[in-house]
Structure formats: C-alpha cells, structure tokens
Amino acid sequence: MGWLSLKAGHLITRLCARILQSTKEDNDMSRLKTDSTNNELATKKTSAGVSFSDVPKQARSRVEWIEGCHSFNGQLPSFDELPIPPILYQLPVLHPDRPRGSRAMICAHGAKGRLVGLRAGAWTITPMNDWRYAIFPDGDIGWIPTDVDLPQVLFINFRNELK
C-alpha cells in the first residue's frame, strides 16, 4: 500500500470520527432510518468503524462518496457507439492545475470509487464542489478542468438515483 493510500485512509478515518463525535454531541440531528432503499449500507461500517446507519443524514452522501460505496449500475455506450473523447488523449492525467491537499485527495478517492470498472471517457463531478474527474484512455482516473467539454451521455452522477 502506497503512502497516498495510507494518507487518504487516515483522512477518511478522521472525518468519520468527527462526524460520529458531532452526532453524539448533537442529539437532535436527524438520523437515517433503515428502509428498503438503504438496507445495503445500513449494515456496513465506514473505514473508521462507524455504522452507516449512525451517519447523520446531511453528511451521509459525502461519507458514501469518500468511502467509495456506490458503483454505477447503469449502461454506458460502447466504444463503437461513442469513441473515447479525443481531448482525453491530449490532457495529462496529473494535470498541472489540478487541486491539491487533503480535500483533493478525498475527492479523488471518491471519484475512483465511483468510476471504478467503467469505460474510458466516463466522468463525474464531486458532491462537495465542482471538481470533475474522468477515466483516461489508459484507465487512470484524474482531475479535468471545467472548460473541458465531455459527452453528457458519459456523465456519472455522484450517486445512483433511488427509485
């Protein structure tokens, strides 16, 4: 395991611990109820050992993003239907203007969890800010500037729509 993975894990653990502490101190925070739409996560724990059912509702989508809990369950066009956007061949995966620091590491970790296993060209926007991440032709996931125009059909929302 590399230094970056350890650092990201440490940051996630600290964030979850803060959320748990805040929950204990503020009894009137709304809590998630276990129902048919979130049974899958209700029994799981975060990397900090906190049950997802104990994460406050207003923080849950961010914690799920940070933990990389959601995999995309939809269909994307094939490479025959829509080739990899040419701009992704021109951009460096480690873009010189990319965000840096702990928040950037957390967002990048969440993007990797969300985009894992998808085709090159798929992209997403983080729920915490407007940072965009895409899968490059070599399979790496990296930050992309907001002025880069990618096909909307390859956009992956930060969370699966609940029906």
ROMARVEX-45438 format. One record per residue: residue number from 1; residue in one letter; x, y negated, z of N, C-alpha, C in turn. Coordinates in Angstrom, 2 decimals, padded with zeros to 5 digits. Layout:
ROMARVEX-45438
{n: NUM, res: A, nX: X, nY: Y, nZ: Z, caX: X, caY: Y, caZ: Z, cX: X, cY: Y, cZ: Z};
...
This chain:
ROMARVEX-45438
{n: 1, res: M, nX: 000.85, nY: 001.17, nZ: 000.00, caX: 000.00, caY: 000.00, caZ: 000.00, cX: 000.89, cY: -001.23, cZ: 000.00};
{n: 2, res: G, nX: 000.61, nY: -002.16, nZ: -000.87, caX: 001.44, caY: -003.34, caZ: -001.01, cX: 001.13, cY: -004.40, cZ: 000.03};
{n: 3, res: W, nX: 001.98, nY: -005.40, nZ: 000.08, caX: 001.84, caY: -006.50, caZ: 001.03, cX: 000.52, cY: -007.23, cZ: 000.81};
{n: 4, res: L, nX: 000.16, nY: -007.45, nZ: -000.47, caX: -001.06, caY: -008.18, caZ: -000.78, cX: -002.29, cY: -007.45, cZ: -000.26};
{n: 5, res: S, nX: -002.33, nY: -006.13, nZ: -000.41, caX: -003.46, caY: -005.35, caZ: 000.09, cX: -003.56, cY: -005.42, cZ: 001.60};
{n: 6, res: L, nX: -002.42, nY: -005.35, nZ: 002.27, caX: -002.42, caY: -005.45, caZ: 003.73, cX: -002.90, cY: -006.82, cZ: 004.19};
{n: 7, res: K, nX: -002.45, nY: -007.86, nZ: 003.52, caX: -002.84, caY: -009.23, caZ: 003.87, cX: -004.34, cY: -009.42, cZ: 003.65};
{n: 8, res: A, nX: -004.86, nY: -008.94, nZ: 002.53, caX: -006.29, caY: -009.05, caZ: 002.25, cX: -007.10, cY: -008.28, cZ: 003.29};
{n: 9, res: G, nX: -006.65, nY: -007.09, nZ: 003.66, caX: -007.34, caY: -006.30, caZ: 004.67, cX: -007.35, cY: -007.00, cZ: 006.01};
{n: 10, res: H, nX: -006.24, nY: -007.63, nZ: 006.37, caX: -006.15, caY: -008.36, caZ: 007.63, cX: -007.11, cY: -009.55, cZ: 007.63};
{n: 11, res: L, nX: -007.18, nY: -010.28, nZ: 006.53, caX: -008.09, caY: -011.42, caZ: 006.43, cX: -009.54, cY: -010.98, cZ: 006.52};
{n: 12, res: I, nX: -009.87, nY: -009.88, nZ: 005.86, caX: -011.23, caY: -009.36, caZ: 005.91, cX: -011.59, cY: -008.95, cZ: 007.33};
{n: 13, res: T, nX: -010.67, nY: -008.28, nZ: 008.01, caX: -010.92, caY: -007.85, caZ: 009.38, cX: -011.16, cY: -009.06, cZ: 010.29};
{n: 14, res: R, nX: -010.34, nY: -010.10, nZ: 010.13, caX: -010.51, caY: -011.30, caZ: 010.96, cX: -011.84, cY: -011.99, cZ: 010.68};
{n: 15, res: L, nX: -012.24, nY: -012.06, nZ: 009.41, caX: -013.51, caY: -012.69, caZ: 009.06, cX: -014.68, cY: -011.92, cZ: 009.67};
{n: 16, res: C, nX: -014.64, nY: -010.61, nZ: 009.55, caX: -015.73, caY: -009.79, caZ: 010.10, cX: -015.78, cY: -009.90, cZ: 011.63};
{n: 17, res: A, nX: -014.62, nY: -009.97, nZ: 012.27, caX: -014.59, caY: -010.12, caZ: 013.72, cX: -015.20, cY: -011.46, cZ: 014.13};
{n: 18, res: R, nX: -014.92, nY: -012.51, nZ: 013.38, caX: -015.51, caY: -013.82, caZ: 013.67, cX: -017.02, cY: -013.79, cZ: 013.50};
{n: 19, res: I, nX: -017.48, nY: -013.13, nZ: 012.45, caX: -018.92, caY: -013.02, caZ: 012.22, cX: -019.58, cY: -012.27, cZ: 013.36};
{n: 20, res: L, nX: -018.97, nY: -011.18, nZ: 013.82, caX: -019.52, caY: -010.42, caZ: 014.93, cX: -019.55, cY: -011.25, cZ: 016.20};
{n: 21, res: Q, nX: -018.48, nY: -011.99, nZ: 016.47, caX: -018.42, caY: -012.84, caZ: 017.66, cX: -019.51, cY: -013.90, cZ: 017.60};
{n: 22, res: S, nX: -019.68, nY: -014.52, nZ: 016.45, caX: -020.70, caY: -015.53, caZ: 016.27, cX: -022.09, cY: -014.94, cZ: 016.50};
{n: 23, res: T, nX: -022.30, nY: -013.72, nZ: 016.04, caX: -023.59, caY: -013.05, caZ: 016.21, cX: -023.88, cY: -012.81, cZ: 017.68};
{n: 24, res: K, nX: -022.87, nY: -012.37, nZ: 018.42, caX: -023.07, caY: -012.10, caZ: 019.84, cX: -023.37, cY: -013.37, cZ: 020.61};
{n: 25, res: E, nX: -022.73, nY: -014.49, nZ: 020.21, caX: -022.91, caY: -015.75, caZ: 020.92, cX: -024.22, cY: -016.44, cZ: 020.58};
{n: 26, res: D, nX: -024.78, nY: -016.18, nZ: 019.45, caX: -025.97, caY: -016.87, caZ: 018.98, cX: -027.10, cY: -015.88, cZ: 018.81};
{n: 27, res: N, nX: -027.86, nY: -015.66, nZ: 019.88, caX: -028.88, caY: -014.62, caZ: 019.87, cX: -030.06, cY: -014.92, cZ: 018.95};
{n: 28, res: D, nX: -030.25, nY: -016.19, nZ: 018.57, caX: -031.40, caY: -016.48, caZ: 017.73, cX: -031.10, cY: -016.37, cZ: 016.25};
{n: 29, res: M, nX: -029.88, nY: -015.90, nZ: 015.89, caX: -029.58, caY: -015.66, caZ: 014.47, cX: -030.46, cY: -014.52, cZ: 013.96};
{n: 30, res: S, nX: -030.92, nY: -014.69, nZ: 012.76, caX: -031.73, caY: -013.61, caZ: 012.20, cX: -030.84, cY: -012.44, cZ: 011.83};
{n: 31, res: R, nX: -031.33, nY: -011.25, nZ: 012.07, caX: -030.58, caY: -010.04, caZ: 011.74, cX: -031.29, cY: -009.31, cZ: 010.62};
{n: 32, res: L, nX: -030.51, nY: -008.54, nZ: 009.91, caX: -031.10, caY: -007.75, caZ: 008.84, cX: -031.87, cY: -006.58, cZ: 009.42};
{n: 33, res: K, nX: -032.98, nY: -006.33, nZ: 008.84, caX: -033.77, caY: -005.17, caZ: 009.21, cX: -033.45, cY: -004.05, cZ: 008.23};
{n: 34, res: T, nX: -033.46, nY: -002.84, nZ: 008.71, caX: -033.22, caY: -001.71, caZ: 007.83, cX: -034.50, cY: -001.41, cZ: 007.07};
{n: 35, res: D, nX: -034.43, nY: -001.51, nZ: 005.76, caX: -035.58, caY: -001.18, caZ: 004.94, cX: -035.11, cY: -000.41, cZ: 003.71};
{n: 36, res: S, nX: -036.02, nY: -000.12, nZ: 002.81, caX: -035.66, caY: 000.73, caZ: 001.68, cX: -034.66, cY: 000.06, cZ: 000.74};
{n: 37, res: T, nX: -034.54, nY: -001.28, nZ: 000.74, caX: -033.64, caY: -001.94, caZ: -000.19, cX: -032.21, cY: -001.97, cZ: 000.29};
{n: 38, res: N, nX: -031.97, nY: -001.80, nZ: 001.59, caX: -030.59, caY: -001.86, caZ: 002.06, cX: -030.20, cY: -000.67, cZ: 002.92};
{n: 39, res: N, nX: -030.90, nY: 000.45, nZ: 002.77, caX: -030.56, caY: 001.65, caZ: 003.54, cX: -029.13, cY: 002.12, cZ: 003.29};
{n: 40, res: E, nX: -028.67, nY: 001.97, nZ: 002.05, caX: -027.34, caY: 002.45, caZ: 001.70, cX: -026.26, cY: 001.79, cZ: 002.56};
{n: 41, res: L, nX: -026.36, nY: 000.50, nZ: 002.76, caX: -025.35, caY: -000.21, caZ: 003.55, cX: -025.67, cY: -000.23, cZ: 005.04};
{n: 42, res: A, nX: -026.91, nY: -000.03, nZ: 005.41, caX: -027.31, caY: -000.13, caZ: 006.81, cX: -026.53, cY: 000.84, cZ: 007.70};
{n: 43, res: T, nX: -026.13, nY: 001.97, nZ: 007.16, caX: -025.43, caY: 002.97, caZ: 007.96, cX: -023.91, cY: 002.87, cZ: 007.83};
{n: 44, res: K, nX: -023.44, nY: 001.99, nZ: 006.94, caX: -021.99, caY: 001.86, caZ: 006.73, cX: -021.41, cY: 000.75, cZ: 007.60};
{n: 45, res: K, nX: -020.09, nY: 000.80, nZ: 007.74, caX: -019.39, caY: -000.21, caZ: 008.53, cX: -018.44, cY: -001.00, cZ: 007.62};
{n: 46, res: T, nX: -018.19, nY: -002.24, nZ: 008.03, caX: -017.23, caY: -003.06, caZ: 007.33, cX: -015.83, cY: -002.57, cZ: 007.66};
{n: 47, res: S, nX: -014.83, nY: -003.14, nZ: 007.01, caX: -013.45, caY: -002.74, caZ: 007.30, cX: -013.03, cY: -003.11, cZ: 008.71};
{n: 48, res: A, nX: -013.78, nY: -004.01, nZ: 009.35, caX: -013.49, caY: -004.38, caZ: 010.74, cX: -014.25, cY: -003.50, cZ: 011.73};
{n: 49, res: G, nX: -015.02, nY: -002.52, nZ: 011.22, caX: -015.75, caY: -001.62, caZ: 012.10, cX: -017.12, cY: -002.13, cZ: 012.52};
{n: 50, res: V, nX: -017.58, nY: -003.21, nZ: 011.91, caX: -018.89, caY: -003.79, caZ: 012.22, cX: -019.92, cY: -003.16, cZ: 011.30};
{n: 51, res: S, nX: -021.03, nY: -002.71, nZ: 011.87, caX: -022.10, caY: -002.15, caZ: 011.05, cX: -022.70, cY: -003.25, cZ: 010.19};
{n: 52, res: F, nX: -022.99, nY: -002.93, nZ: 008.93, caX: -023.60, caY: -003.93, caZ: 008.05, cX: -024.93, cY: -004.41, cZ: 008.60};
{n: 53, res: S, nX: -025.64, nY: -003.57, nZ: 009.33, caX: -026.93, caY: -004.00, caZ: 009.89, cX: -026.73, cY: -005.05, cZ: 010.98};
{n: 54, res: D, nX: -025.52, nY: -005.20, nZ: 011.52, caX: -025.24, caY: -006.22, caZ: 012.53, cX: -024.72, cY: -007.53, cZ: 011.95};
{n: 55, res: V, nX: -024.48, nY: -007.56, nZ: 010.65, caX: -024.00, caY: -008.78, caZ: 010.00, cX: -025.19, cY: -009.72, cZ: 009.81};
{n: 56, res: P, nX: -025.08, nY: -010.98, nZ: 010.25, caX: -026.20, caY: -011.92, caZ: 010.09, cX: -026.62, cY: -012.06, cZ: 008.63};
{n: 57, res: K, nX: -027.91, nY: -012.24, nZ: 008.44, caX: -028.46, caY: -012.28, caZ: 007.08, cX: -027.79, cY: -013.33, cZ: 006.22};
{n: 58, res: Q, nX: -027.53, nY: -014.52, nZ: 006.78, caX: -026.94, caY: -015.60, caZ: 005.97, cX: -025.49, cY: -015.31, cZ: 005.58};
{n: 59, res: A, nX: -024.83, nY: -014.38, nZ: 006.23, caX: -023.44, caY: -014.05, caZ: 005.90, cX: -023.31, cY: -012.75, cZ: 005.14};
{n: 60, res: R, nX: -024.38, nY: -011.99, nZ: 005.05, caX: -024.28, caY: -010.64, caZ: 004.51, cX: -023.80, cY: -010.58, cZ: 003.06};
{n: 61, res: S, nX: -024.33, nY: -011.42, nZ: 002.19, caX: -023.93, caY: -011.33, caZ: 000.78, cX: -022.44, cY: -011.63, cZ: 000.62};
{n: 62, res: R, nX: -021.93, nY: -012.53, nZ: 001.45, caX: -020.50, caY: -012.84, caZ: 001.38, cX: -019.66, cY: -011.69, cZ: 001.93};
{n: 63, res: V, nX: -020.10, nY: -011.08, nZ: 003.00, caX: -019.36, caY: -009.95, caZ: 003.56, cX: -019.39, cY: -008.78, cZ: 002.58};
{n: 64, res: E, nX: -020.53, nY: -008.55, nZ: 001.95, caX: -020.62, caY: -007.49, caZ: 000.94, cX: -019.65, cY: -007.77, cZ: -000.21};
{n: 65, res: W, nX: -019.55, nY: -009.04, nZ: -000.61, caX: -018.62, caY: -009.41, caZ: -001.69, cX: -017.18, cY: -009.14, cZ: -001.24};
{n: 66, res: I, nX: -016.84, nY: -009.61, nZ: -000.07, caX: -015.48, caY: -009.45, caZ: 000.45, cX: -015.10, cY: -007.98, cZ: 000.56};
{n: 67, res: E, nX: -016.04, nY: -007.18, nZ: 001.00, caX: -015.79, caY: -005.75, caZ: 001.17, cX: -015.83, cY: -004.98, cZ: -000.15};
{n: 68, res: G, nX: -016.34, nY: -005.59, nZ: -001.20, caX: -016.42, caY: -004.91, caZ: -002.50, cX: -017.44, cY: -003.80, cZ: -002.50};
{n: 69, res: C, nX: -018.58, nY: -004.02, nZ: -001.86, caX: -019.59, caY: -002.97, caZ: -001.67, cX: -020.45, cY: -002.68, cZ: -002.89};
{n: 70, res: H, nX: -020.62, nY: -003.65, nZ: -003.75, caX: -021.56, caY: -003.47, caZ: -004.84, cX: -020.85, cY: -003.12, cZ: -006.13};
{n: 71, res: S, nX: -021.22, nY: -002.00, nZ: -006.68, caX: -020.76, caY: -001.68, caZ: -008.02, cX: -021.91, cY: -002.01, cZ: -008.98};
{n: 72, res: F, nX: -021.57, nY: -002.38, nZ: -010.16, caX: -022.57, caY: -002.77, caZ: -011.16, cX: -023.31, cY: -001.53, cZ: -011.64};
{n: 73, res: N, nX: -024.63, nY: -001.60, nZ: -011.69, caX: -025.41, caY: -000.43, caZ: -012.09, cX: -026.15, cY: -000.64, cZ: -013.41};
{n: 74, res: G, nX: -025.76, nY: -001.64, nZ: -014.17, caX: -026.42, caY: -001.91, caZ: -015.44, cX: -025.61, cY: -001.40, cZ: -016.63};
{n: 75, res: Q, nX: -026.04, nY: -001.77, nZ: -017.80, caX: -025.36, caY: -001.37, caZ: -019.04, cX: -024.72, cY: -002.59, cZ: -019.68};
{n: 76, res: L, nX: -023.53, nY: -002.40, nZ: -020.20, caX: -022.85, caY: -003.44, caZ: -020.96, cX: -022.74, cY: -002.97, cZ: -022.41};
{n: 77, res: P, nX: -022.65, nY: -003.90, nZ: -023.36, caX: -022.50, caY: -003.50, caZ: -024.76, cX: -021.18, cY: -002.76, cZ: -024.97};
{n: 78, res: S, nX: -021.19, nY: -001.86, nZ: -025.92, caX: -019.97, caY: -001.11, caZ: -026.25, cX: -018.99, cY: -002.03, cZ: -026.97};
{n: 79, res: F, nX: -017.74, nY: -001.56, nZ: -027.13, caX: -016.73, caY: -002.33, caZ: -027.85, cX: -017.11, cY: -002.47, cZ: -029.32};
{n: 80, res: D, nX: -017.86, nY: -001.50, nZ: -029.86, caX: -018.33, caY: -001.60, caZ: -031.24, cX: -019.37, cY: -002.71, cZ: -031.39};
{n: 81, res: E, nX: -020.24, nY: -002.83, nZ: -030.39, caX: -021.29, caY: -003.85, caZ: -030.42, cX: -020.73, cY: -005.25, cZ: -030.15};
{n: 82, res: L, nX: -019.78, nY: -005.32, nZ: -029.22, caX: -019.19, caY: -006.61, caZ: -028.84, cX: -017.73, cY: -006.38, cZ: -028.46};
{n: 83, res: P, nX: -016.80, nY: -006.76, nZ: -029.33, caX: -015.39, caY: -006.56, caZ: -029.02, cX: -014.95, cY: -007.42, cZ: -027.84};
{n: 84, res: I, nX: -013.76, nY: -007.14, nZ: -027.34, caX: -013.19, caY: -007.93, caZ: -026.25, cX: -013.03, cY: -009.36, cZ: -026.74};
{n: 85, res: P, nX: -013.48, nY: -010.35, nZ: -025.95, caX: -013.33, caY: -011.75, caZ: -026.37, cX: -011.85, cY: -012.08, cZ: -026.64};
{n: 86, res: P, nX: -011.54, nY: -012.64, nZ: -027.81, caX: -010.15, caY: -012.92, caZ: -028.19, cX: -009.39, cY: -013.80, cZ: -027.20};
{n: 87, res: I, nX: -010.08, nY: -014.69, nZ: -026.50, caX: -009.41, caY: -015.59, caZ: -025.56, cX: -008.71, cY: -014.80, cZ: -024.44};
{n: 88, res: L, nX: -009.23, nY: -013.63, nZ: -024.11, caX: -008.63, caY: -012.84, caZ: -023.03, cX: -007.27, cY: -012.26, cZ: -023.44};
{n: 89, res: Y, nX: -007.02, nY: -012.17, nZ: -024.73, caX: -005.69, caY: -011.74, caZ: -025.19, cX: -004.68, cY: -012.88, cZ: -025.07};
{n: 90, res: Q, nX: -005.17, nY: -014.12, nZ: -025.05, caX: -004.29, caY: -015.29, caZ: -025.02, cX: -003.99, cY: -015.77, cZ: -023.61};
{n: 91, res: L, nX: -004.89, nY: -015.55, nZ: -022.66, caX: -004.70, caY: -016.03, caZ: -021.29, cX: -003.79, cY: -015.10, cZ: -020.50};
{n: 92, res: P, nX: -002.95, nY: -015.66, nZ: -019.64, caX: -002.17, caY: -014.79, caZ: -018.75, cX: -003.05, cY: -014.31, cZ: -017.60};
{n: 93, res: V, nX: -002.84, nY: -013.07, nZ: -017.17, caX: -003.63, caY: -012.55, caZ: -016.04, cX: -003.35, cY: -013.38, cZ: -014.79};
{n: 94, res: L, nX: -002.10, nY: -013.72, nZ: -014.56, caX: -001.75, caY: -014.62, caZ: -013.46, cX: -001.67, cY: -016.03, cZ: -014.00};
{n: 95, res: H, nX: -002.81, nY: -016.64, nZ: -014.15, caX: -002.91, caY: -017.98, caZ: -014.73, cX: -002.19, cY: -018.99, cZ: -013.83};
{n: 96, res: P, nX: -001.42, nY: -019.92, nZ: -014.40, caX: -000.68, caY: -020.88, caZ: -013.57, cX: -001.58, cY: -021.81, cZ: -012.76};
{n: 97, res: D, nX: -002.82, nY: -022.03, nZ: -013.18, caX: -003.73, caY: -022.91, caZ: -012.45, cX: -004.66, cY: -022.16, cZ: -011.50};
{n: 98, res: R, nX: -004.42, nY: -020.85, nZ: -011.34, caX: -005.32, caY: -020.05, caZ: -010.51, cX: -005.31, cY: -020.54, cZ: -009.05};
{n: 99, res: P, nX: -006.40, nY: -020.34, nZ: -008.34, caX: -006.42, caY: -020.70, caZ: -006.92, cX: -005.46, cY: -019.81, cZ: -006.14};
{n: 100, res: R, nX: -004.94, nY: -020.35, nZ: -005.06, caX: -004.02, caY: -019.61, caZ: -004.21, cX: -004.46, cY: -019.75, cZ: -002.76};
{n: 101, res: G, nX: -003.95, nY: -018.88, nZ: -001.92, caX: -004.27, caY: -018.94, caZ: -000.50, cX: -005.20, cY: -017.82, cZ: -000.08};
{n: 102, res: S, nX: -005.60, nY: -017.85, nZ: 001.18, caX: -006.39, caY: -016.75, caZ: 001.74, cX: -007.77, cY: -016.65, cZ: 001.09};
{n: 103, res: R, nX: -008.42, nY: -017.77, nZ: 000.83, caX: -009.75, caY: -017.71, caZ: 000.20, cX: -009.63, cY: -017.12, cZ: -001.20};
{n: 104, res: A, nX: -008.59, nY: -017.50, nZ: -001.93, caX: -008.39, caY: -016.95, caZ: -003.27, cX: -008.17, cY: -015.43, cZ: -003.21};
{n: 105, res: M, nX: -007.43, nY: -014.98, nZ: -002.20, caX: -007.20, caY: -013.54, caZ: -002.04, cX: -008.50, cY: -012.81, cZ: -001.75};
{n: 106, res: I, nX: -009.33, nY: -013.39, nZ: -000.90, caX: -010.61, caY: -012.77, caZ: -000.56, cX: -011.51, cY: -012.71, cZ: -001.79};
{n: 107, res: C, nX: -011.57, nY: -013.81, nZ: -002.54, caX: -012.40, caY: -013.85, caZ: -003.75, cX: -011.91, cY: -012.86, cZ: -004.80};
{n: 108, res: A, nX: -010.60, nY: -012.78, nZ: -004.98, caX: -010.04, caY: -011.85, caZ: -005.95, cX: -010.34, cY: -010.40, cZ: -005.54};
{n: 109, res: H, nX: -010.25, nY: -010.12, nZ: -004.26, caX: -010.55, caY: -008.76, caZ: -003.77, cX: -012.01, cY: -008.41, cZ: -004.04};
{n: 110, res: G, nX: -012.92, nY: -009.36, nZ: -003.78, caX: -014.34, caY: -009.12, caZ: -004.04, cX: -014.62, cY: -008.93, cZ: -005.52};
{n: 111, res: A, nX: -013.95, nY: -009.72, nZ: -006.36, caX: -014.14, caY: -009.59, caZ: -007.81, cX: -013.67, cY: -008.23, cZ: -008.30};
{n: 112, res: K, nX: -012.54, nY: -007.77, nZ: -007.76, caX: -012.05, caY: -006.44, caZ: -008.16, cX: -013.03, cY: -005.36, cZ: -007.74};
{n: 113, res: G, nX: -013.60, nY: -005.49, nZ: -006.55, caX: -014.60, caY: -004.51, caZ: -006.10, cX: -015.84, cY: -004.53, cZ: -006.97};
{n: 114, res: R, nX: -016.24, nY: -005.70, nZ: -007.43, caX: -017.45, caY: -005.83, caZ: -008.24, cX: -017.24, cY: -005.36, cZ: -009.68};
{n: 115, res: L, nX: -016.07, nY: -005.62, nZ: -010.22, caX: -015.82, caY: -005.33, caZ: -011.64, cX: -015.14, cY: -003.99, cZ: -011.88};
{n: 116, res: V, nX: -014.79, nY: -003.28, nZ: -010.84, caX: -014.06, caY: -002.03, caZ: -010.99, cX: -014.82, cY: -001.06, cZ: -011.91};
{n: 117, res: G, nX: -014.10, nY: -000.47, nZ: -012.83, caX: -014.68, caY: 000.54, caZ: -013.71, cX: -015.44, cY: 000.00, cZ: -014.91};
{n: 118, res: L, nX: -015.53, nY: -001.30, nZ: -015.06, caX: -016.26, caY: -001.87, caZ: -016.18, cX: -015.33, cY: -002.12, cZ: -017.37};
{n: 119, res: R, nX: -015.89, nY: -002.43, nZ: -018.48, caX: -015.14, caY: -002.65, caZ: -019.72, cX: -014.41, cY: -003.99, cZ: -019.70};
{n: 120, res: A, nX: -013.37, nY: -004.09, nZ: -020.51, caX: -012.65, caY: -005.35, caZ: -020.66, cX: -013.60, cY: -006.40, cZ: -021.23};
{n: 121, res: G, nX: -013.50, nY: -007.60, nZ: -020.70, caX: -014.36, caY: -008.69, caZ: -021.11, cX: -015.46, cY: -008.99, cZ: -020.11};
{n: 122, res: A, nX: -015.79, nY: -008.03, nZ: -019.24, caX: -016.79, caY: -008.28, caZ: -018.21, cX: -016.25, cY: -009.36, cZ: -017.27};
{n: 123, res: W, nX: -017.13, nY: -010.23, nZ: -016.78, caX: -016.71, caY: -011.32, caZ: -015.90, cX: -017.76, cY: -011.61, cZ: -014.86};
{n: 124, res: T, nX: -017.35, nY: -012.28, nZ: -013.80, caX: -018.25, caY: -012.61, caZ: -012.71, cX: -017.86, cY: -013.95, cZ: -012.10};
{n: 125, res: I, nX: -018.75, nY: -014.48, nZ: -011.28, caX: -018.49, caY: -015.71, caZ: -010.52, cX: -018.68, cY: -015.36, cZ: -009.05};
{n: 126, res: T, nX: -017.76, nY: -015.84, nZ: -008.22, caX: -017.84, caY: -015.52, caZ: -006.79, cX: -019.03, cY: -016.23, cZ: -006.14};
{n: 127, res: P, nX: -019.62, nY: -015.63, nZ: -005.09, caX: -020.74, caY: -016.28, caZ: -004.40, cX: -020.30, cY: -017.43, cZ: -003.50};
{n: 128, res: M, nX: -019.01, nY: -017.57, nZ: -003.25, caX: -018.52, caY: -018.58, caZ: -002.31, cX: -018.13, cY: -019.89, cZ: -002.98};
{n: 129, res: N, nX: -017.94, nY: -019.86, nZ: -004.28, caX: -017.53, caY: -021.04, caZ: -005.03, cX: -017.76, cY: -020.74, cZ: -006.51};
{n: 130, res: D, nX: -017.25, nY: -021.54, nZ: -007.38, caX: -017.47, caY: -021.31, caZ: -008.81, cX: -016.29, cY: -020.65, cZ: -009.50};
{n: 131, res: W, nX: -015.47, nY: -019.94, nZ: -008.76, caX: -014.32, caY: -019.27, caZ: -009.36, cX: -014.80, cY: -018.10, cZ: -010.19};
{n: 132, res: R, nX: -014.18, nY: -017.94, nZ: -011.33, caX: -014.57, caY: -016.89, caZ: -012.27, cX: -013.42, cY: -015.90, cZ: -012.42};
{n: 133, res: Y, nX: -013.78, nY: -014.64, nZ: -012.51, caX: -012.81, caY: -013.57, caZ: -012.70, cX: -013.28, cY: -012.69, cZ: -013.84};
{n: 134, res: A, nX: -012.33, nY: -012.17, nZ: -014.60, caX: -012.67, caY: -011.32, caZ: -015.75, cX: -011.73, cY: -010.13, cZ: -015.81};
{n: 135, res: I, nX: -012.18, nY: -009.11, nZ: -016.53, caX: -011.34, caY: -007.95, caZ: -016.79, cX: -010.60, cY: -008.21, cZ: -018.10};
{n: 136, res: F, nX: -009.28, nY: -008.23, nZ: -018.04, caX: -008.45, caY: -008.49, caZ: -019.20, cX: -008.29, cY: -007.21, cZ: -020.04};
{n: 137, res: P, nX: -007.81, nY: -007.33, nZ: -021.27, caX: -007.69, caY: -006.15, caZ: -022.15, cX: -006.84, cY: -005.02, cZ: -021.56};
{n: 138, res: D, nX: -005.87, nY: -005.35, nZ: -020.70, caX: -005.04, caY: -004.29, caZ: -020.11, cX: -005.68, cY: -003.67, cZ: -018.86};
{n: 139, res: G, nX: -006.89, nY: -004.12, nZ: -018.51, caX: -007.61, caY: -003.56, caZ: -017.37, cX: -007.42, cY: -004.33, cZ: -016.07};
{n: 140, res: D, nX: -006.48, nY: -005.27, nZ: -016.05, caX: -006.28, caY: -006.09, caZ: -014.85, cX: -007.43, cY: -007.08, cZ: -014.71};
{n: 141, res: I, nX: -007.70, nY: -007.46, nZ: -013.47, caX: -008.74, caY: -008.44, caZ: -013.19, cX: -008.05, cY: -009.70, cZ: -012.71};
{n: 142, res: G, nX: -008.40, nY: -010.82, nZ: -013.33, caX: -007.75, caY: -012.08, caZ: -012.98, cX: -008.68, cY: -013.26, cZ: -013.09};
{n: 143, res: W, nX: -008.24, nY: -014.37, nZ: -012.48, caX: -008.99, caY: -015.62, caZ: -012.49, cX: -008.96, cY: -016.23, cZ: -013.89};
{n: 144, res: I, nX: -010.08, nY: -016.85, nZ: -014.26, caX: -010.14, caY: -017.55, caZ: -015.54, cX: -010.69, cY: -018.96, cZ: -015.30};
{n: 145, res: P, nX: -010.19, nY: -019.93, nZ: -016.06, caX: -010.69, caY: -021.31, caZ: -015.90, cX: -012.15, cY: -021.42, cZ: -016.30};
{n: 146, res: T, nX: -012.83, nY: -022.42, nZ: -015.75, caX: -014.26, caY: -022.60, caZ: -016.04, cX: -014.52, cY: -023.03, cZ: -017.47};
{n: 147, res: D, nX: -013.52, nY: -023.59, nZ: -018.13, caX: -013.74, caY: -024.03, caZ: -019.51, cX: -013.60, cY: -022.90, cZ: -020.54};
{n: 148, res: V, nX: -013.25, nY: -021.71, nZ: -020.07, caX: -013.18, caY: -020.55, caZ: -020.97, cX: -014.60, cY: -020.03, cZ: -021.18};
{n: 149, res: D, nX: -015.00, nY: -019.92, nZ: -022.42, caX: -016.35, caY: -019.50, caZ: -022.76, cX: -016.36, cY: -018.00, cZ: -023.05};
{n: 150, res: L, nX: -017.04, nY: -017.25, nZ: -022.20, caX: -017.17, caY: -015.80, caZ: -022.39, cX: -018.63, cY: -015.45, cZ: -022.66};
{n: 151, res: P, nX: -018.89, nY: -014.36, nZ: -023.37, caX: -020.27, caY: -013.98, caZ: -023.70, cX: -021.11, cY: -013.73, cZ: -022.44};
{n: 152, res: Q, nX: -022.28, nY: -014.34, nZ: -022.41, caX: -023.19, caY: -014.19, caZ: -021.27, cX: -023.60, cY: -012.72, cZ: -021.07};
{n: 153, res: V, nX: -023.66, nY: -011.96, nZ: -022.15, caX: -024.07, caY: -010.56, caZ: -022.06, cX: -023.05, cY: -009.73, cZ: -021.26};
{n: 154, res: L, nX: -021.84, nY: -010.24, nZ: -021.09, caX: -020.81, caY: -009.53, caZ: -020.31, cX: -020.73, cY: -010.05, cZ: -018.88};
{n: 155, res: F, nX: -021.61, nY: -011.00, nZ: -018.52, caX: -021.61, caY: -011.55, caZ: -017.17, cX: -022.19, cY: -010.55, cZ: -016.18};
{n: 156, res: I, nX: -021.52, nY: -010.40, nZ: -015.06, caX: -021.97, caY: -009.51, caZ: -013.98, cX: -022.26, cY: -010.39, cZ: -012.77};
{n: 157, res: N, nX: -023.52, nY: -010.46, nZ: -012.38, caX: -023.89, caY: -011.24, caZ: -011.20, cX: -023.16, cY: -010.69, cZ: -009.98};
{n: 158, res: F, nX: -022.94, nY: -011.53, nZ: -009.00, caX: -022.19, caY: -011.08, caZ: -007.82, cX: -022.94, cY: -010.03, cZ: -007.02};
{n: 159, res: R, nX: -024.20, nY: -009.84, nZ: -007.29, caX: -024.98, caY: -008.87, caZ: -006.55, cX: -026.03, cY: -008.25, cZ: -007.47};
{n: 160, res: N, nX: -026.26, nY: -006.95, nZ: -007.33, caX: -027.33, caY: -006.31, caZ: -008.11, cX: -028.66, cY: -006.88, cZ: -007.68};
{n: 161, res: E, nX: -029.52, nY: -007.11, nZ: -008.64, caX: -030.85, caY: -007.62, caZ: -008.33, cX: -031.65, cY: -006.54, cZ: -007.62};
{n: 162, res: L, nX: -032.26, nY: -006.90, nZ: -006.51, caX: -033.09, caY: -005.95, caZ: -005.77, cX: -034.50, cY: -005.98, cZ: -006.33};
{n: 163, res: K, nX: -035.04, nY: -004.82, nZ: -006.54, caX: -036.38, caY: -004.74, caZ: -007.12, cX: -037.38, cY: -004.33, cZ: -006.10};
